[in-house]
Amino acid sequence: MSKKILVTGGCGYIGSHTLVDLVENGFDVVCVDNNSRSNPRMLEGVEKITGKKIKNYKVDLCNFDDTFAIFQENDDIDGIIHFAAYKAVGESVEQPLMYFENNIVSLINLLKCVQEFNIPNFVFSSSCTVYGNPDEIPVTEKTIPKPAESPYGYTKQMGEQIINEFSKASTCKCILLRYFNPVGAHPTILIGELPIGKPANLIPAITQTAIGKIPQMMVHGDDYPTRDGSCMRDFIHVSDIAHAHTLSLEYLLNDKSSLRCEVFNLGSGNGVTVLEAIKAFEKVSGTSLNYIIGPRRPGDVVAIYANNHLAKTKLGWDTKYSLEDMMLTAWKWEQKLKLDEKFYNAKFSELN
């Protein structure tokens, strides 16, 4: 019998790609997503790719009673992958209390259910933001985190601490996946990233500028101590990130971990600057991007990229897609959205 996995935030960007990867690797999946920051139509794309219809519970995980009811209805859950969280760095700077309440309360409610229903495996969607501005790069899992640069980053640091302490007092084994900058779209171009409003992440800003939705893009700062003065990031294809979650569950289910809680970096291992990413996009798309250099943005880390040796050796994970693949699939996804004007221009409230 296939293992049943509960995926929170499964209608989101990484969540939807992970649903596909889980189904393709023989898992039975259930989704929880209140669609406050995601689009329920992503599940249509998941169904087209996998041939499986995914059940979604439209539940706010900050509501404990509603969350508890999901577990009562699904008493055979073998593992949880927890994506559901607010994730915009800039917004978290502007509305810190909203981020602390949503991201932490939802996690605690979920862990209460893990404890009550004896769920054996838990995978947490963490982030490289936990490292802050590191003294040395690439960062390893043993790199001592610096103060977070944003309230969003603090919620990931706090989330990791909560899970680590919980695992010591629980029979549940946990994995914390610190991923870097997921980009691109599924190779079928049936699912991809759908930012709400003006995109806070680089690649959607690039593709929306290239297609004309945004008249001009701003590069936030060119005076950082990097190769060309722009911030440096570790871009990784979203499908590579998704597969790491499947491998993490298999690692736990096969009882390969001797630890209650383990941490893995998920990055390509290569640092790419914002301006280098723009050039890579221009190359694969054949489009010249209209952008200007602006001031630094609050909350941005100067430079970070991963040492991914641990994930490769323990999980058997590796990256499959290149930077050009990331840019090309992201561009094809943007073009697909443009063809569906109603979908492209609709407000999320109209789609819920």
ROMAR-275060 format. One record per atom (N, C-alpha, C): x, y, z; residue in three letters. Coordinates in steps of 0.001 Angstrom, whole numbers, padded with zeros to 6 digits, always signed. Example, Ala and Ser with C-alpha at 12.3 -4.5 7.8 and 13.67 -1.06 7.14 Angstrom:
+013190-005690+007800ala +012300-004500+007800ala +013200-003300+007800ala +012850-002250+007080ser +013670-001060+007140ser +012900+000030+007870ser 
END
This chain:
+000850-001194+000000met +000000+000000+000000met +000885+001243+000000met +000520+002238-000814ser +001329+003454-000912ser +001196+004284+000361ser +002239+005022+000671lys +002260+005857+001854lys +001481+007143+001603lys +000717+007578+002612lys -000070+008813+002480lys +000694+009983+003087lys +000855+011040+002279ile +001594+012225+002703ile +000673+013444+002676ile +000662+014183+003763leu -000089+015436+003841leu +000838+016576+003451leu +000461+017354+002449val +001272+018468+001973val +000528+019764+002256val +001074+020584+003138thr +000457+021885+003406thr +001016+022907+002413thr +000148+023798+001955gly +000583+024759+000944gly +000798+024102-000406gly +000043+023051-000688gly +000247+022276-001915gly -000208+022959-003191gly -000974+024041-003053cys -001368+024810-004243cys -000340+025885-004579cys +000665+026007-003752gly +001699+027011-003977gly +002731+026561-004988gly +003728+027381-005158tyr +004755+027171-006185tyr +005536+025871-005959tyr +006246+025780-004855ile +007045+024575-004597ile +006130+023417-004213ile +005067+023720-003483gly +004138+022676-003060gly +003529+021919-004217gly +003101+022622-005255ser +002466+021952-006401ser +003463+021066-007145ser +004689+021544-007292his +005717+020722-007944his +006058+019494-007102his +005998+019638-005786thr +006281+018507-004915thr +005154+017485-004968thr +003908+017938-005081leu +002791+017008-005263leu +003037+016128-006486leu +003475+016747-007579val +003764+015994-008810val +004849+014965-008556val +005932+015382-007930asp +007056+014476-007698asp +006665+013323-006778asp +005876+013603-005762leu +005437+012559-004842leu +004572+011521-005561leu +003599+012002-006341val +002709+011084-007068val +003510+010243-008050val +004449+010877-008756glu +005251+010155-009736glu +006164+009107-009081glu +006384+009252-007786asn +007211+008286-007061asn +006375+007364-006162asn +005083+007264-006458gly +004246+006254-005832gly +003570+006619-004532gly +003605+007902-004136phe +002967+008309-002892phe +001502+008695-003124phe +000697+008520-002091asp -000678+009010-002050asp -000636+010355-001339asp -001220+011392-001926val -001075+012729-001348val -002416+013380-001047val -002396+014181+000013val -003530+015017+000395val -002989+016429+000588val -003743+017406+000123cys -003287+018800+000141cys -004102+019621+001139cys -003437+020549+001816val -004104+021537+002660val -003620+022912+002228val -004541+023767+001800asp -004157+025104+001346asp -005387+025998+001390asp -005314+027096+002143asn -006472+027987+002210asn -006520+028973+001042asn -005524+028894+000162asn -005468+029701-001068asn -005413+031206-000821asn -004972+031603+000370ser -004815+033031+000633ser -003628+033608-000131ser -002642+032751-000439arg -001458+033184-001183arg -001159+032231-002346arg -002164+031485-002757ser -001939+030511-003825ser -003188+030412-004683ser -003051+029689-005774asn -004150+029571-006723asn -004612+028116-006801asn -005899+027857-006531pro -006388+026477-006566pro -006281+025833-007939pro -006131+026640-008986arg -006026+026082-010330arg -004700+025355-010562arg -003750+025549-009640met -002503+024792-009758met -002762+023285-009679met -003783+022898-008930leu -004090+021472-008811leu -004587+020888-010133leu -005175+021730-010983glu -005571+021268-012320glu -004338+020871-013121glu -003292+021683-013002gly -002040+021372-013681gly -001414+020101-013138gly -001462+019935-011812val -000932+018722-011184val -001676+017501-011712val -002991+017614-011839glu -003794+016489-012328glu -003465+016151-013780glu -003258+017177-014599lys -002914+016939-016009lys -001560+016226-016132lys -000624+016586-015276ile +000711+015978-015336ile +000684+014539-014832ile -000018+014315-013722thr +000047+013014-013041thr -001107+012075-013367thr -002221+012636-013848gly -003413+011820-014060gly -004157+011529-012771gly -003737+012184-011673lys -004372+011976-010376lys -005036+013265-009887lys -006262+013144-009425lys -006952+014292-008847lys -006581+014390-007376lys -006133+015550-006951ile -005656+015737-005583ile -006729+016420-004744ile -007053+015829-003605lys -008017+016446-002690lys -007343+017568-001911lys -007994+018734-001882asn -007470+019861-001113asn -008453+020262-000028asn -007945+020414+001183tyr -008724+020966+002283tyr -008441+022464+002349tyr -009463+023272+002114lys -009268+024722+002153lys -009386+025192+003599lys -008287+025015+004312val -008260+025243+005750val -007113+026166+006119val -007380+027100+007030asp -006341+027959+007591asp -005711+027213+008762asp -004432+026903+008654leu -003756+026131+009701leu -003646+026895+011020leu -003914+028191+010996cys -003933+028952+012244cys -005198+028651+013052cys -006175+028007+012405asn -007384+027571+013097asn -007172+026120+013546asn -006963+025922+014836phe -006602+024590+015317phe -007711+023567+015107phe -008945+023941+015388asp -010054+022990+015274asp -010205+022484+013850asp -010110+023373+012880asp -010226+022969+011477asp -009042+022084+011066asp -007873+022422+011580thr -006674+021625+011283thr -006802+020234+011892thr -007256+020176+013129phe -007425+018906+013841phe -008403+017995+013092phe -009436+018597+012519ala -010460+017825+011810ala -009889+017101+010590ala -008880+017679+009956ile -008241+017033+008795ile -007605+015715+009222ile -006950+015735+010364phe -006279+014531+010863phe -007294+013489+011340phe -008411+013949+011854gln -009461+013011+012242gln -009999+012265+011025gln -010077+012969+009907glu -010596+012379+008675glu -009541+011529+007973glu -008262+011823+008228asn -007149+011089+007603asn -006263+010531+008708asn -006655+009387+009255asp -005929+008830+010396asp -004817+007866+009988asp -004478+007905+008698asp -003439+006994+008194asp -002302+007746+007515asp -002021+008961+007997ile -000965+009788+007405ile +000409+009277+007847ile +001290+009051+006883asp +002637+008545+007168asp +003680+009650+007282asp +003357+010830+006774gly +004318+011917+006823gly +003693+013232+006411gly +004331+014316+006793ile +003863+015671+006460ile +005006+016451+005832ile +004681+017184+004777ile +005605+018197+004254ile +004934+019538+004463ile +005571+020395+005219his +004949+021666+005609his +005544+022843+004836his +004792+023300+003820phe +005186+024474+003037phe +004448+025734+003480phe +003208+025574+003941ala +002299+026705+004115ala +002888+027797+005011ala +003139+028967+004418ala +003675+030105+005164ala +003664+031334+004264ala +003643+032493+004872tyr +003877+033726+004111tyr +005378+033815+003858tyr +005776+034332+002686lys +007193+034223+002335lys +007833+035464+001711lys +007115+036575+001604ala +007685+037763+000959ala +008533+038557+001954ala +009810+038660+001665val +010735+039332+002577val +010322+040781+002822val +010065+041520+001745gly +009697+042932+001877gly +008424+043131+002679gly +007425+042318+002413glu +006153+042413+003139glu +006362+042109+004617glu +007252+041166+004912ser +007491+040817+006315ser +008127+041976+007074ser +008933+042776+006381val +009527+043964+006999val +008439+044980+007319val +007468+045090+006427glu +006375+046054+006609glu +005331+045571+007604glu +005099+044239+007666gln +004056+043689+008531gln +004590+042498+009343gln +005515+042777+010245pro +006164+041679+010974pro +005209+040843+011818pro +004252+041478+012504leu +003357+040725+013378leu +002517+039725+012592leu +002100+040119+011403met +001321+039214+010565met +002135+037977+010218met +003416+038162+009952tyr +004290+037032+009610tyr +004552+036135+010811tyr +004820+036738+011974phe +005065+035929+013162phe +003819+035114+013521phe +002664+035758+013471glu +001431+035057+013831glu +001128+033920+012855glu +001138+034204+011573asn +000759+033193+010584asn +001750+032035+010542asn +003028+032348+010410asn +004020+031290+010205asn +004291+030448+011442asn +004209+031048+012613ile +004514+030307+013835ile +003282+029588+014392ile +002145+030262+014431val +000930+029628+014964val +000533+028424+014121val +000627+028549+012798ser +000267+027430+011916ser +001184+026233+012159ser +002473+026491+012366leu +003425+025410+012631leu +003113+024719+013958leu +002849+025501+014988ile +002556+024922+016297ile +001281+024082+016246ile +000254+024575+015583asn -000988+023809+015448asn -000740+022479+014744asn +000087+022526+013724leu +000392+021310+012969leu +001151+020308+013837leu +002121+020796+014604leu +002900+019905+015465leu +002054+019321+016596leu +001070+020062+017057lys +000138+019518+018055lys -000595+018307+017476lys -000973+018413+016200cys -001655+017300+015536cys -000696+016139+015284cys +000544+016457+014956val +001568+015411+014791val +001684+014607+016075val +001699+015310+017199gln +001821+014660+018500gln +000578+013838+018833gln -000594+014424+018611glu -001847+013755+018959glu -002089+012503+018123glu -001723+012554+016848phe -002026+011448+015944phe -000801+010580+015622phe +000299+010849+016342asn +001519+010030+016211asn +002012+009938+014771asn +002103+011080+014111ile +002638+011118+012753ile +004144+010898+012840ile +004700+009920+012119pro +006108+009556+012332pro +007151+010409+011618pro +006738+011122+010558asn +007737+011827+009734asn +007273+013238+009391asn +008200+014196+009484phe +007854+015608+009257phe +008993+016289+008512phe +008660+016895+007367val +009654+017634+006571val +009228+019096+006533val +010151+019971+006912phe +009858+021406+007034phe +010522+022202+005927phe +009747+023060+005328ser +010234+023971+004299ser +010931+025149+004959ser +012250+025070+005048ser +013007+026169+005625ser +013668+026976+004499ser +014664+027733+004828ser +015204+028686+003848ser +016630+029070+004198ser +017366+029461+003178cys +018729+029944+003403cys +018727+031268+004155cys +017555+031898+004309thr +017486+033152+005061thr +017865+032933+006522thr +017843+031675+006988val +018215+031420+008385val +019682+031752+008636val +020491+031800+007578tyr +021915+032080+007749tyr +022209+033570+007920tyr +021226+034434+007589gly +021479+035862+007631gly +022547+036240+006616gly +023407+037202+006984asn +024556+037562+006149asn +025762+036777+006650asn +026064+035614+006056pro +027126+034750+006590pro +028505+035354+006403pro +029413+034978+007313asp +030791+035472+007230asp +031545+034817+006071asp +031192+033565+005769glu +031867+032839+004698glu +030848+032117+003827glu +031141+032037+002538ile +030316+031254+001613ile +031241+030356+000793ile +030756+029172+000364pro +029395+028683+000549pro +029111+028283+001994pro +027815+028333+002356val +027427+027958+003704val +027193+026450+003766val +027543+025860+004890thr +027244+024452+005152thr +026163+024396+006234thr +025664+023201+006488glu +024646+023039+007524glu +025186+023377+008909glu +026505+023406+009052lys +027116+023729+010337lys +027474+025214+010469lys +027243+025968+009398thr +027467+027414+009467thr +026567+028010+010552thr +027162+028775+011446ile +026386+029368+012542ile +025523+030502+011988ile +024189+030405+012148pro +023305+031456+011617pro +023600+032814+012254pro +023577+033832+011442lys +023683+035213+011918lys +022267+035736+012135lys +022108+036908+012717pro +020762+037469+012850pro +020064+037538+011488pro +018811+037166+011454ala +018059+037193+010202ala +017932+038632+009710ala +017823+038778+008404glu +017723+040107+007805glu +016275+040574+007653glu +015323+039730+008040ser +013912+040091+007889ser +013071+039284+008869ser +011864+039767+009195pro +010950+038966+010018pro +010647+037609+009392pro +010553+037540+008069tyr +010363+036248+007413tyr +011493+035298+007782tyr +012720+035787+007705gly +013872+034967+008060gly +013826+034517+009508gly +013367+035426+010396tyr +013240+035049+011798tyr +012208+033948+011988tyr +011110+033975+011210thr +010097+032912+011367thr +010667+031558+010963thr +011585+031539+010003lys +012219+030265+009627lys +013217+029816+010689lys +013957+030759+011257gln +014867+030405+012355gln +014075+029872+013546gln +013000+030561+013893met +012173+030144+015020met +011502+028806+014734met +011027+028631+013489gly +010390+027376+013108gly +011334+026202+013272gly +012576+026384+012841glu +013574+025322+012998glu +013822+025001+014467glu +013913+026026+015296gln +014160+025808+016724gln +012999+025068+017369gln +011775+025455+016989ile +010576+024805+017534ile +010561+023326+017163ile +010837+023035+015892ile +010813+021639+015421ile +011918+020825+016080ile +013094+021423+016208asn +014222+020715+016825asn +013906+020331+018273asn +013337+021268+019026glu +012988+020973+020418glu +011834+019973+020483glu +010873+020117+019582phe +009731+019191+019537phe +010195+017765+019270phe +011146+017626+018350ser +011612+016286+017976ser +012275+015558+019141ser +012874+016316+020063lys +013542+015712+021226lys +012537+015061+022178lys +011310+015593+022156ala +010282+015102+023079ala +009213+014284+022354ala +009515+013872+021119ser +008516+013204+020286ser +009121+011963+019631ser +008263+011093+019170thr +008724+009935+018392thr +008847+010282+016910thr +008395+011482+016549cys +008454+011930+015147cys +009881+012308+014762cys +010306+011853+013593lys +011602+012270+013053lys +011389+013398+012051lys +012287+014361+012072cys +012087+015580+011284cys +013296+015891+010400cys +013006+016510+009269ile +014050+017027+008387ile +013738+018487+008076ile +014759+019330+008197leu +014658+020753+007859leu +015401+020975+006548leu +014681+021390+005515leu +015300+021620+004209leu +015480+023115+003990leu +016737+023532+003979arg +017055+024949+003768arg +017326+025171+002286arg +016306+025637+001572tyr +016592+025849+000163tyr +016856+027294-000158tyr +017492+027417-001298phe +018032+028710-001662phe +017039+029469-002556phe +017207+029598-003808asn +016285+030406-004612asn +015623+029578-005703asn +014471+028959-005406pro +013774+028137-006403pro +013241+028996-007545pro +013497+028560-008771val +013026+029297-009945val +012609+028307-011036val +012047+028842-012109gly +011655+028004-013236gly +010253+027461-013090gly +009884+026563-014005ala +008568+025941-014019ala +008728+024478-014409ala +007679+023700-014162his +007714+022286-014540his +007967+022168-016041his +008758+021188-016482pro +009082+021064-017916pro +007861+020982-018835pro +006727+020519-018304thr +005492+020479-019111thr +004881+021864-019285thr +005338+022819-018490ile +004801+024191-018449ile +003317+024175-018073ile +002918+023215-017268leu +001533+023140-016791leu +001381+023729-015387leu +002473+023864-014657ile +002476+024551-013366ile +003736+025400-013275ile +003653+026462-012492gly +004787+027363-012334gly +004499+028353-011224gly +005261+029426-011192glu +005128+030411-010115glu +004056+031437-010463glu +003207+031729-009455leu +002152+032734-009623leu +002241+033756-008496leu +003125+034729-008608pro +003234+035737-007546pro +001992+036620-007498pro +001604+037022-006294ile +000458+037902-006121ile +000931+039348-006205ile +000300+040122-007079gly +000683+041516-007220gly +002069+041656-007824gly +002762+042724-007468lys +004109+042944-007984lys +005042+041906-007385lys +005768+041143-008206pro +006607+040064-007676pro +007754+040588-006825pro +007990+039867-005705ala +009107+040223-004826ala +010355+039458-005201ala +010198+038352-005931asn +011336+037526-006317asn +011866+037926-007687asn +013134+037656-007909leu +013822+038158-009097leu +013283+037602-010414leu +013152+036287-010538ile +012835+035714-011839ile +011438+036099-012326ile +010392+036068-011482pro +009096+036578-011952pro +009148+038049-012352pro +009971+038834-011642ala +010122+040242-012018ala +010757+040356-013403ala +011737+039501-013678ile +012381+039492-014992ile +011391+039109-016083ile +010661+038008-015882thr +009760+037529-016948thr +008587+038473-017150thr +008070+039053-016073gln +006951+039982-016222gln +007378+041277-016899gln +008623+041681-016685thr +009149+042858-017396thr +009338+042529-018874thr +009887+041357-019152ala +010147+040967-020540ala +008870+040872-021357ala +007780+040453-020710ile +006526+040261-021444ile +005680+041526-021474ile +006095+042549-020692gly +005421+043844-020742gly +004433+044105-019630gly +004263+043175-018704lys +003340+043411-017600lys +003898+044463-016653lys +005225+044420-016458ile +005919+045452-015689ile +006697+046300-016694ile +006493+047626-016691pro +007156+048462-017701pro +008672+048509-017562pro +009147+048461-016340gln +010589+048550-016110gln +010938+047872-014783gln +012017+047121-014787met +012436+046410-013586met +013582+047144-012895met +013569+047055-011576met +014653+047688-010816met +015579+046630-010218met +016860+046798-010407val +017872+046000-009723val +018212+046740-008440val +018007+046083-007308his +018147+046753-006017his +019602+046775-005561his +020315+047775-006037gly +021682+047990-005590gly +022737+047423-006518gly +023800+048199-006773asp +024941+047713-007556asp +026257+048067-006868asp +026167+048254-005529asp +027356+048628-004763asp +027681+047605-003680asp +027197+046375-003881tyr +027524+045302-002941tyr +028918+044741-003255tyr +029579+044130-002282pro +030914+043554-002516pro +030825+042193-003227pro +030345+042217-004480thr +030239+041011-005309thr +030928+041272-006646thr +030888+040294-007547arg +031603+040422-008827arg +031187+041651-009623arg +029886+041972-009610asp +029423+043107-010408asp +028631+044123-009578asp +028661+043963-008257gly +027995+044928-007378gly +026554+044597-007040gly +025958+043638-007736ser +024577+043245-007416ser +024583+042052-006470ser +023459+041830-005785cys +023355+040727-004829cys +023627+039388-005510cys +024152+038455-004753met +024443+037122-005290met +023541+036090-004628met +022974+035201-005456arg +022072+034168-004968arg +022425+032821-005585arg +021825+031765-005030asp +021992+030403-005506asp +020650+029965-006089asp +020522+030020-007410phe +019267+029670-008075phe +019216+028174-008341phe +018044+027600-008100ile +017867+026163-008275ile +016486+025896-008836ile +016404+024972-009786his +015129+024702-010439his +014132+024113-009439his +012901+024570-009522val +011866+024159-008577val +011622+022651-008600val +011800+022016-009747ser +011605+020559-009820ser +012719+019813-009093ser +013923+020383-009087asp +015013+019797-008299asp +014705+019911-006801asp +014187+021059-006396ile +013786+021253-005001ile +012702+020251-004625ile +011704+020112-005509ala +010578+019214-005240ala +011060+017785-005001ala +011971+017321-005841his +012433+015937-005728his +013161+015694-004406his +013803+016718-003885ala +014499+016568-002602ala +013524+016251-001471ala +012295+016744-001573his +011298+016450-000541his +010884+014980-000594his +010742+014448-001805thr +010435+013027-001957thr +011561+012177-001389thr +012797+012527-001717leu +013954+011780-001202leu +014045+011886+000317leu +013683+013037+000861ser +013715+013212+002318ser +012721+012283+003005ser +011528+012184+002435leu +010530+011281+002999leu +010988+009827+002910leu +011549+009453+001770glu +012039+008081+001604glu +013166+007796+002603glu +014002+008781+002824tyr +015098+008670+003795tyr +014546+008395+005196tyr +013479+009120+005563leu +012866+008928+006872leu +012095+007609+006951leu +011325+007318+005912leu +010502+006108+005898leu +011353+004837+005929leu +012540+004919+005325asn +013452+003772+005323asn +014348+003725+006550asn +014062+004661+007476asp +014750+004700+008769asp +016264+004805+008620asp +016692+005657+007695lys +018120+005830+007472lys +018749+006842+008424lys +017909+007614+009099ser +018437+008647+009989ser +018546+008137+011417ser +019670+008399+012021ser +019865+008046+013432ser +019574+009242+014337ser +019253+010373+013728leu +019000+011604+014472leu +017511+011905+014513leu +017082+012623+015544arg +015684+013024+015646arg +015356+014123+014636arg +016342+014970+014371cys +016115+016100+013466cys +017392+016370+012679cys +017265+016399+011346glu +018423+016653+010480glu +018172+017862+009579glu +019269+018490+009172val +019210+019681+008327val +019956+019426+007026val +019366+019878+005913phe +020029+019756+004615phe +019888+021050+003818phe +021005+021492+003242asn +020972+022596+002281asn +020527+022092+000916asn +019666+022843+000258leu +019264+022530-001114leu +019576+023716-002011leu +020713+023642-002655gly +021128+024688-003576gly +021992+024085-004660gly +022238+024859-005698ser +023054+024356-006806ser +024527+024320-006439ser +024906+025139-005445gly +026309+025257-005072gly +027034+026341-005846gly +026286+027079-006679asn +026887+028138-007497asn +026245+029487-007185asn +027072+030482-006961gly +026576+031827-006745gly +026402+032562-008061gly +025226+033144-008269val +024926+033905-009489val +024407+035279-009069val +024963+036335-009625thr +024508+037672-009263thr +023220+038013-010015thr +022557+039040-009537val +021316+039488-010184val +021575+039872-011638val +022649+040593-011870leu +022949+041023-013244leu +023342+039841-014128leu +024002+038837-013562glu +024326+037627-014324glu +023055+036847-014670glu +022102+036827-013742ala +020823+036153-014001ala +020078+036845-015136ala +020119+038165-015142ile +019473+038923-016220ile +020103+038586-017566ile +021425+038519-017600lys +022115+038191-018856lys +021763+036782-019328lys +021659+035839-018386ala +021292+034465-018743ala +019890+034424-019330ala +018976+035206-018762phe +017619+035259-019289phe +017603+035855-020692phe +018327+036949-020867glu +018362+037597-022187glu +018899+036646-023249glu +019843+035810-022857lys +020449+034864-023803lys +019444+033810-024255lys +018738+033175-023314val +017835+032073-023685val +016533+032572-024299val +016117+033790-023936ser +014839+034306-024424ser +014977+035122-025700ser +016199+035611-025966gly +016393+036491-027114gly +015750+037849-026907gly +015489+038203-025641thr +014799+039452-025292thr +015716+040341-024473thr +015753+041607-024828ser +016536+042570-024070ser +015672+043138-022952ser +016146+043078-021745leu +015334+043456-020587leu +015473+044941-020268leu +014355+045582-019997asn +014340+046993-019624asn +014466+047103-018102asn +015662+047448-017633tyr +015843+047555-016194tyr +016720+048749-015850tyr +016592+049212-014610ile +017421+050302-014094ile +018039+049853-012774ile +019091+050544-012359ile +019724+050280-011070ile +019125+051224-010039ile +018616+050653-008945gly +018033+051464-007885gly +018764+051270-006576gly +018219+051811-005495pro +018868+051679-004180pro +018716+050269-003613pro +019506+049969-002613arg +019388+048685-001929arg +017989+048533-001330arg +017560+047280-001158arg +016240+046988-000605arg +016393+046442+000813arg +015635+046976+001777pro +015731+046474+003154pro +015440+044976+003219pro +016252+044259+004009gly +016031+042831+004200gly +016835+041941+003285gly +017487+042509+002265asp +018242+041688+001314asp +019605+041281+001883asp +019907+040003+001751val +021231+039491+002100val +022182+039808+000952val +023442+040100+001270val +024401+040500+000229val +024688+039348-000733val +025156+038238-000191ala +025547+037108-001042ala +025425+035813-000265ala +024889+034788-000926ile +024797+033484-000287ile +024638+032399-001340ile +025350+031309-001148tyr +025099+030109-001945tyr +025503+028898-001120tyr +025094+027725-001583ala +025126+026539-000732ala +026329+025639-000975ala +026731+024973+000092asn +027473+023735-000011asn +026421+022632+000117asn +026206+021854-000947asn +025120+020870-000949asn +025617+019423-000803asn +026832+019260-000298his +027450+017930-000207his +026621+016970+000654his +026087+017460+001761leu +025361+016584+002682leu +024112+015994+002021leu +023346+016820+001322ala +022137+016331+000641ala +022497+015326-000451ala +023609+015563-001116lys +024034+014639-002176lys +024423+013283-001601lys +025159+013295-000507thr +025685+012032+000023thr +024648+011271+000842thr +023830+011961+001625lys +022874+011277+002494lys +021533+011004+001817lys +021035+011980+001081leu +019724+011814+000436leu +019835+011228-000965leu +021038+011259-001527gly +021205+010823-002916gly +020624+011810-003900gly +020631+013078-003515trp +020021+014141-004313trp +021057+014850-005167trp +020647+015298-006324asp +021522+016127-007158asp +020656+017010-008041asp +021242+018073-008534thr +020489+018969-009418thr +020507+018424-010845thr +019392+018598-011530lys +019216+018101-012888lys +019179+019231-013913lys +018734+020406-013477tyr +018476+021505-014402tyr +019522+022617-014272tyr +019908+023187-015410ser +020896+024268-015454ser +020226+025631-015270ser +021047+026669-015133leu +020523+028033-015033leu +019725+028384-016287leu +020214+027942-017451glu +019495+028211-018701glu +018138+027499-018713glu +018091+026260-018187asp +016818+025552-018075asp +015841+026319-017189asp +016358+026831-016096met +015511+027593-015171met +014898+028804-015868met +015739+029546-016561met +015278+030762-017224met +014309+030447-018359met +014612+029402-019129leu +013769+029071-020276leu +012395+028588-019834leu +012330+027720-018811thr +011021+027251-018359thr +010224+028374-017707thr +010908+029267-016993ala +010231+030420-016396ala +009636+031314-017486ala +010390+031499-018569trp +009936+032337-019674trp +008762+031689-020415trp +008827+030389-020649lys +007722+029683-021309lys +006458+029727-020461lys +006632+029631-019150trp +005494+029716-018233trp +004848+031098-018307trp +005676+032134-018329glu +005149+033504-018435glu +004395+033698-019747glu +004925+033148-020817gln +004264+033246-022111gln +002942+032494-022113gln +002900+031350-021435lys +001660+030574-021328lys +000590+031364-020593lys +000991+032016-019498leu +000044+032812-018738leu -000496+033972-019570leu +000344+034539-020382lys -000068+035665-021223lys -001140+035237-022224lys -001062+034018-022698leu -002051+033520-023655leu -003420+033335-023008leu -003416+033098-021709asp -004670+032939-020978asp -004931+034239-020225asp -005423+035244-020924glu -005568+036579-020353glu -006453+036594-019113glu -007524+035818-019116lys -008429+035811-017967lys -007706+035295-016735lys -006966+034215-016912phe -006201+033634-015818phe -005086+034572-015390phe -004455+035177-016371tyr -003293+036023-016137tyr -003647+037287-015368tyr -004811+037878-015687asn -005177+039175-015124asn -006144+039085-013958asn -006711+037907-013716ala -007721+037771-012679ala -007138+038025-011281ala -007979+038554-010407lys -007589+038703-009017lys -007727+037356-008329lys -006894+037119-007341phe -006921+035809-006691phe -008284+035575-006016phe -008920+036637-005507ser -010204+036468-004855ser -011256+035947-005825ser -011092+036248-007104glu -012047+035789-008106glu -011834+034319-008437glu -010645+033789-008149leu -010321+032419-008488leu -010555+031468-007318leu -010726+032007-006137asn -010884+031151-004964asn -012315+030610-004862asn 
END
